[in-house]
Amino acid sequence: VTQFRIDGPTLTLRLPELEDAPAIFALAADPEVTRWFSWGPYRDVADAEAWLAQLPGQRERGEELALIAERGDQAIGVYGLNELSRRDRRCMLGFWLGRRFWGSGAHAEGVAVAAALAFTALRMGRLGAYTNVENARSAASLQRAGFRREGTLRAWHRHGDAVHDVHVFGLLRSEWEASELGRVAVQVHGRPPAAFVMSA
Ligand SMILES: CC(C)(COP(=O)(O)OP(=O)(O)OC[C@H]1O[C@@H](n2cnc3c(N)ncnc32)[C@H](O)[C@@H]1OP(=O)(O)O)[C@@H](O)C(=O)NCCC(=O)NCCS
């Protein structure tokens, strides 16, 4: 059986394995990488192991489809789909890359590969994303990819005791089909996790 993965021109998104813990720990031990998240920075490889260990259950329950972004056999970051609504055929996209891969062009391709996955193999009608209102870099990356900023959600994310506002972005299937993003050559291998595939 072919393991599920999606290949872009220079980057692959694949299912995580417990063996990824040292690489994921090294990338997410950087406070700049996790600055906008409710978690991190990782302090110990056990933090990465604990995250990886609960992913298969989350994947089976349709809660989170986390994928390792890999370039040249090296893990460089994570792209994940979550907040799935089967009825509405939509989900949200999250992402992070190790600091040394910022500005490398990997992210533009990572978004293209994740969007192709969502709109083809998973049959989504809409892909959304949140960014902290101060995370200008992430917001710019989404707008560059063709996502539209649709509004601001107040007190949306809780990180410890702090509550944060976020911008919400959306990309519709029709927009993806007409966009540069939709023209990036992507190949899906194997079967995507069933809980994330919308009915035909
Ligand atoms: C978000 C992330 C994946 C983006 O990848 P990246 O390689 O840094 O993205 P890019 O280099 O393509 O930069 C994206 C855009 O931001 C712009 N930018 C860079 N620094 C910026 C800043 N400080 N303020 C505003 N825009 C900025 C870039 O010019 C680029 O815009 P352009 O494509 O229109 O030229 C990466 O920065 C990251 O992992 N950040 C930490 C985790 C995170 O914030 N994840 C997203 C949570 S919503």
The ligand as a MOL file (V3000), in Angstrom:
LIG
                    3D

  0  0  0     0  0            999 V3000
M  V30 BEGIN CTAB
M  V30 COUNTS 48 50 0 0 0
M  V30 BEGIN ATOM
M  V30 1 C 4.3200 32.0470 8.1910 0
M  V30 2 C 5.5260 31.4400 7.4850 0
M  V30 3 C 5.2760 29.9590 7.1890 0
M  V30 4 C 5.6930 32.1980 6.1710 0
M  V30 5 O 6.7770 31.6740 5.4510 0
M  V30 6 P 7.9100 32.6660 4.9220 0
M  V30 7 O 8.8820 31.8790 4.1440 0
M  V30 8 O 8.3870 33.4410 6.0770 0
M  V30 9 O 7.0440 33.5620 3.9510 0
M  V30 10 P 7.5920 34.5550 2.8470 0
M  V30 11 O 9.0680 34.7370 2.9480 0
M  V30 12 O 7.0100 34.0850 1.5800 0
M  V30 13 O 6.9720 35.9000 3.3140 0
M  V30 14 C 5.6160 36.0970 3.1860 0
M  V30 15 C 5.3620 37.5440 2.8580 0
M  V30 16 O 5.5590 38.3410 4.0350 0
M  V30 17 C 6.3320 39.4750 3.7010 0
M  V30 18 N 7.0010 39.8510 4.9470 0
M  V30 19 C 8.1520 39.3790 5.4390 0
M  V30 20 N 8.3970 39.9170 6.6480 0
M  V30 21 C 7.3730 40.7410 6.9160 0
M  V30 22 C 7.0340 41.5770 8.0020 0
M  V30 23 N 7.8060 41.6420 9.0870 0
M  V30 24 N 5.9010 42.2830 7.9330 0
M  V30 25 C 5.0890 42.1940 6.8480 0
M  V30 26 N 5.3410 41.4170 5.8020 0
M  V30 27 C 6.4770 40.6990 5.8320 0
M  V30 28 C 7.2290 38.9790 2.6210 0
M  V30 29 O 7.7440 40.0670 1.8580 0
M  V30 30 C 6.2680 38.1300 1.8080 0
M  V30 31 O 5.3760 38.9410 1.0560 0
M  V30 32 P 5.3340 38.8180 -0.5340 0
M  V30 33 O 5.1240 37.3640 -0.8450 0
M  V30 34 O 4.1850 39.6620 -0.9180 0
M  V30 35 O 6.6840 39.3170 -0.9690 0
M  V30 36 C 6.8050 31.5510 8.3470 0
M  V30 37 O 7.1870 32.8910 8.4550 0
M  V30 38 C 6.6390 30.9550 9.7300 0
M  V30 39 O 6.7940 29.7550 9.9210 0
M  V30 40 N 6.3130 31.7980 10.7410 0
M  V30 41 C 6.1360 31.3400 12.1110 0
M  V30 42 C 4.8880 30.5110 12.2670 0
M  V30 43 C 3.6510 31.2600 11.8600 0
M  V30 44 O 3.5080 32.4470 12.0710 0
M  V30 45 N 2.7170 30.5260 11.2370 0
M  V30 46 C 1.4930 31.0640 10.7530 0
M  V30 47 C 0.5200 31.1900 11.8350 0
M  V30 48 S -1.0010 31.8710 11.1740 0
M  V30 END ATOM
M  V30 BEGIN BOND
M  V30 1 1 1 2
M  V30 2 1 2 3
M  V30 3 1 2 4
M  V30 4 1 2 36
M  V30 5 1 4 5
M  V30 6 1 5 6
M  V30 7 2 6 7
M  V30 8 1 6 8
M  V30 9 1 6 9
M  V30 10 1 9 10
M  V30 11 2 10 11
M  V30 12 1 10 12
M  V30 13 1 10 13
M  V30 14 1 13 14
M  V30 15 1 14 15
M  V30 16 1 15 16
M  V30 17 1 15 30
M  V30 18 1 16 17
M  V30 19 1 17 18
M  V30 20 1 17 28
M  V30 21 1 18 19
M  V30 22 1 18 27
M  V30 23 2 19 20
M  V30 24 1 20 21
M  V30 25 1 21 22
M  V30 26 2 21 27
M  V30 27 1 22 23
M  V30 28 2 22 24
M  V30 29 1 24 25
M  V30 30 2 25 26
M  V30 31 1 26 27
M  V30 32 1 28 29
M  V30 33 1 28 30
M  V30 34 1 30 31
M  V30 35 1 31 32
M  V30 36 2 32 33
M  V30 37 1 32 34
M  V30 38 1 32 35
M  V30 39 1 36 37
M  V30 40 1 36 38
M  V30 41 2 38 39
M  V30 42 1 38 40
M  V30 43 1 40 41
M  V30 44 1 41 42
M  V30 45 1 42 43
M  V30 46 2 43 44
M  V30 47 1 43 45
M  V30 48 1 45 46
M  V30 49 1 46 47
M  V30 50 1 47 48
M  V30 END BOND
M  V30 END CTAB
M  END
